[in-house]
């Protein structure tokens, strides 16, 4: 009976230790993901759309779903941003409100939140859901759905 208690205690300790490691990883990942979004805010607010796009996966497989449907590819997404936001009056000042960062699987998360654009041509706001994946050691948005 003592050996059963010892085994259960050991398994419980290992479980707590593994959960602690997951929490540490999740916290580090969450911090790194928030940093990507903060950098995007800064680049957007400096009217640096190319810098803003560095947060996205530079691939033809990137998917962006917005008001005009699905756009596939990094370059096409950048071209759409340049068309829709031709100058600083349109880009204005961007602020993200992060509501949730959740694990999908190892090295993949989804982020839900809101965006707020304060600008002279009229403010804009909406909701977003993005999926980020760690690619070559960097967090990149691989899919974006904004409304």
Order of alpha helices (4+ residues) and beta strands (2+ residues): alpha-alpha-beta-beta-alpha-alpha-beta-beta-beta-beta
